[in-house]
């Protein structure tokens, strides 16, 4: 996917400009379909959370990287 205009990361608000790397999240949840763009750092945090390899919370950059209890 290529961006034609700048977008803001839905998690942290960082601007994602055309040509920059980003993450795209496409989810079907109980409320409906959710399609959002996230910056590289937030995409890495989301991947780590889904893999169960971090206990960081949104906006917390002090996570230890240890699996959550």
SEMILO-391564 format. One line per 2 residues: number of its first residue (from 1); for each residue x, y, z of N, C-alpha, C, O, CB. Coordinates in Angstrom, 1 decimal. Glycine has a CB too. Layout:
SEMILO-391564
NUM> X/Y/Z/X/Y/Z/X/Y/Z/X/Y/Z/X/Y/Z  ...
//
This chain:
SEMILO-391564
1> 0.8/-1.2/0.0/0.0/0.0/0.0/0.9/1.2/0.0/1.9/1.3/0.7/-1.0/0.0/1.2  0.5/2.2/-0.8/1.3/3.4/-0.9/0.4/4.6/-0.5/-0.8/4.7/-0.9/1.9/3.7/-2.3
3> 0.9/5.4/0.4/0.1/6.6/0.8/0.2/7.7/-0.2/1.3/7.9/-0.8/0.6/7.1/2.2  -0.9/8.4/-0.5/-0.9/9.5/-1.4/-0.9/10.8/-0.7/-0.5/11.9/-1.2/-2.2/9.4/-2.3
5> -1.2/10.8/0.6/-1.2/12.0/1.5/-0.8/11.6/2.9/-0.7/10.4/3.2/-2.6/12.7/1.5  -0.4/12.6/3.7/0.0/12.3/5.1/-1.2/11.8/5.9/-2.4/12.3/5.7/0.6/13.6/5.7
7> -1.0/11.0/6.8/-2.0/10.5/7.8/-1.3/10.6/9.2/-0.1/10.5/9.3/-2.4/9.0/7.4  -2.2/10.6/10.2/-1.7/10.6/11.6/-1.8/9.1/12.1/-2.8/8.5/11.8/-2.4/11.6/12.5
9> -0.9/8.7/12.9/-1.0/7.4/13.6/-2.2/7.5/14.5/-2.3/8.4/15.3/0.4/7.0/14.3  -3.1/6.5/14.5/-4.3/6.6/15.3/-3.9/6.3/16.8/-4.7/6.6/17.7/-5.3/5.5/14.9
11> -2.7/5.8/17.1/-2.4/5.5/18.5/-1.6/6.7/19.1/-2.0/7.1/20.3/-1.5/4.3/18.5  -0.6/7.3/18.4/0.2/8.3/19.1/0.1/9.6/18.4/0.6/10.6/19.0/1.6/7.8/19.1
13> -0.5/9.7/17.2/-0.6/11.0/16.5/0.6/11.4/15.6/0.5/12.4/15.0/-0.8/12.0/17.5  1.6/10.6/15.6/2.8/10.9/14.7/2.3/11.0/13.3/1.6/10.1/12.8/3.9/9.9/14.9
15> 2.8/11.9/12.5/2.5/12.1/11.1/3.2/11.0/10.3/4.4/10.8/10.5/2.9/13.5/10.6  2.5/10.3/9.4/3.0/9.3/8.5/2.9/9.9/7.1/1.8/10.2/6.6/2.2/7.9/8.6
17> 4.1/10.2/6.5/4.1/10.9/5.2/4.3/9.9/4.1/4.8/8.8/4.3/5.2/11.9/5.2  3.8/10.2/2.9/4.1/9.3/1.7/5.5/9.0/1.6/6.4/9.8/1.8/3.6/10.0/0.4
19> 5.8/7.7/1.4/7.2/7.2/1.3/7.8/6.7/2.5/8.8/6.0/2.5/8.1/8.4/0.8  7.1/7.0/3.7/7.6/6.4/5.0/7.0/5.1/5.2/5.9/4.8/4.7/7.2/7.4/6.1
21> 7.7/4.2/6.0/7.1/3.0/6.4/6.0/3.2/7.4/6.1/4.1/8.2/8.2/2.0/7.0  5.0/2.3/7.5/3.9/2.4/8.4/3.3/1.0/8.6/3.6/0.1/7.8/2.9/3.4/8.0
23> 2.4/0.9/9.6/1.7/-0.4/9.7/0.2/-0.1/9.4/-0.3/1.0/9.7/1.8/-0.9/11.2  -0.4/-1.1/8.8/-1.9/-1.0/8.5/-2.5/-2.1/9.3/-2.1/-3.3/9.2/-2.1/-1.1/7.0
25> -3.6/-1.7/10.1/-4.3/-2.7/10.9/-5.7/-2.8/10.3/-6.4/-1.9/10.1/-4.4/-2.2/12.4  -6.0/-4.1/9.9/-7.3/-4.4/9.3/-8.0/-5.5/10.2/-7.5/-6.6/10.1/-7.2/-4.8/7.8
27> -9.0/-5.1/11.0/-9.5/-6.0/12.0/-11.1/-6.1/11.8/-11.7/-5.1/11.5/-9.1/-5.6/13.4  -11.6/-7.2/12.0/-13.1/-7.4/12.1/-13.4/-7.7/13.6/-13.1/-8.7/14.1/-13.7/-8.5/11.2
29> -14.0/-6.7/14.2/-14.3/-6.8/15.7/-15.8/-6.9/15.8/-16.6/-6.8/14.8/-13.7/-5.7/16.5  -16.3/-7.1/17.0/-17.8/-7.2/17.2/-18.6/-6.0/16.8/-19.8/-6.1/16.4/-18.1/-7.5/18.7
31> -18.0/-4.9/16.7/-18.7/-3.6/16.3/-18.7/-3.4/14.8/-19.6/-2.8/14.3/-18.1/-2.4/17.0  -17.7/-4.0/14.2/-17.6/-3.9/12.7/-16.2/-3.9/12.3/-15.3/-4.3/13.0/-18.3/-2.6/12.2
33> -15.9/-3.5/11.0/-14.6/-3.5/10.5/-13.8/-2.3/10.9/-14.4/-1.2/10.9/-14.6/-3.7/9.0  -12.6/-2.5/11.3/-11.7/-1.4/11.7/-10.5/-1.4/10.8/-9.8/-2.4/10.7/-11.3/-1.5/13.2
35> -10.2/-0.3/10.1/-9.0/-0.1/9.3/-8.3/1.2/9.7/-8.9/2.2/9.6/-9.4/-0.1/7.8  -7.1/1.0/10.2/-6.4/2.2/10.7/-4.9/2.1/10.2/-4.4/1.0/9.9/-6.5/2.3/12.2
37> -4.2/3.2/10.3/-2.8/3.2/10.0/-2.0/3.6/11.3/-2.5/4.4/12.1/-2.4/4.3/8.9  -0.9/3.0/11.5/-0.1/3.2/12.7/1.4/3.4/12.3/1.8/2.9/11.3/-0.2/2.1/13.8
39> 2.1/4.2/13.0/3.5/4.5/12.7/4.3/3.2/13.0/3.8/2.2/13.6/4.1/5.7/13.6  5.6/3.2/12.6/6.4/2.0/12.7/6.6/1.6/14.2/6.5/0.4/14.5/7.8/2.3/12.1
41> 6.8/2.6/15.1/7.0/2.2/16.5/5.7/1.6/17.1/5.8/0.6/17.9/7.3/3.5/17.3  4.5/2.2/16.8/3.3/1.6/17.3/3.0/0.3/16.7/2.4/-0.6/17.4/2.1/2.6/17.1
43> 3.3/0.1/15.5/3.2/-1.2/14.8/4.0/-2.3/15.5/3.6/-3.4/15.7/3.5/-1.2/13.3  5.3/-1.9/15.9/6.2/-2.8/16.6/5.6/-3.1/18.0/5.6/-4.3/18.4/7.6/-2.2/16.7
45> 5.0/-2.1/18.7/4.4/-2.4/20.0/3.2/-3.3/19.9/3.0/-4.2/20.7/4.0/-1.0/20.6  2.4/-3.1/18.8/1.2/-3.9/18.6/1.6/-5.4/18.3/1.1/-6.3/18.9/0.4/-3.4/17.5
47> 2.7/-5.5/17.5/3.2/-6.9/17.2/3.7/-7.6/18.5/3.4/-8.8/18.7/4.3/-6.8/16.1  4.4/-6.9/19.3/4.9/-7.4/20.5/3.8/-7.8/21.5/3.8/-8.9/22.1/5.9/-6.5/21.2
49> 2.8/-6.9/21.6/1.6/-7.2/22.4/0.9/-8.5/21.9/0.6/-9.4/22.7/0.7/-6.0/22.4  0.7/-8.6/20.6/0.0/-9.7/20.1/0.8/-11.0/20.2/0.2/-12.1/20.4/-0.4/-9.5/18.6
51> 2.1/-10.9/20.2/3.0/-12.0/20.4/3.1/-12.4/21.8/3.6/-13.5/22.2/4.3/-11.8/19.8  2.7/-11.5/22.7/2.8/-11.8/24.2/4.2/-11.6/24.7/4.5/-12.2/25.7/2.3/-13.2/24.5
53> 4.9/-10.7/24.0/6.3/-10.5/24.5/6.6/-9.2/25.2/7.8/-8.9/25.4/7.2/-10.6/23.3  5.6/-8.5/25.6/5.8/-7.3/26.3/4.6/-7.0/27.2/3.5/-7.5/27.0/6.0/-6.1/25.3
55> 4.9/-6.2/28.2/3.8/-5.8/29.1/3.6/-4.3/29.0/3.0/-3.6/29.9/4.1/-6.2/30.5  4.1/-3.6/27.9/3.9/-2.2/27.7/2.5/-1.9/27.5/1.7/-2.6/26.9/4.8/-1.7/26.6
57> 2.1/-0.7/28.0/0.7/-0.2/27.8/0.8/1.0/26.8/1.9/1.6/26.7/0.1/0.3/29.1  -0.3/1.3/26.1/-0.2/2.4/25.1/0.3/3.7/25.8/-0.1/4.1/26.9/-1.6/2.7/24.6
59> 1.3/4.3/25.1/1.9/5.5/25.6/3.0/5.3/26.6/3.7/6.2/27.1/0.9/6.3/26.3  3.3/4.0/27.0/4.3/3.7/28.0/5.6/3.2/27.3/5.5/2.1/26.7/3.8/2.7/29.1
61> 6.6/4.0/27.3/7.9/3.6/26.6/8.8/2.9/27.6/10.0/2.7/27.2/8.5/4.8/26.0  8.4/2.5/28.8/9.3/1.9/29.8/9.1/0.4/29.9/9.6/-0.2/30.9/9.1/2.6/31.1
63> 8.4/-0.2/29.0/8.2/-1.7/29.1/9.4/-2.4/29.1/10.4/-2.0/28.5/7.3/-2.1/27.9  9.4/-3.5/29.9/10.7/-4.3/30.1/10.9/-5.3/28.9/12.0/-5.8/28.8/10.6/-5.0/31.4
65> 9.9/-5.6/28.1/10.0/-6.6/27.1/9.7/-8.0/27.6/9.8/-8.9/26.8/11.3/-6.5/26.5  9.5/-8.1/28.9/9.2/-9.4/29.5/7.7/-9.8/29.2/6.9/-8.9/29.1/9.5/-9.4/31.0
67> 7.4/-11.1/29.1/6.0/-11.5/28.9/5.1/-11.0/30.0/5.5/-10.9/31.2/5.9/-13.0/28.8  3.9/-10.6/29.7/3.0/-10.1/30.7/2.5/-11.3/31.5/2.4/-12.5/31.0/1.8/-9.4/30.0
69> 2.1/-11.1/32.8/1.6/-12.1/33.6/0.2/-12.5/33.2/-0.4/-13.4/33.8/1.6/-11.7/35.1
//
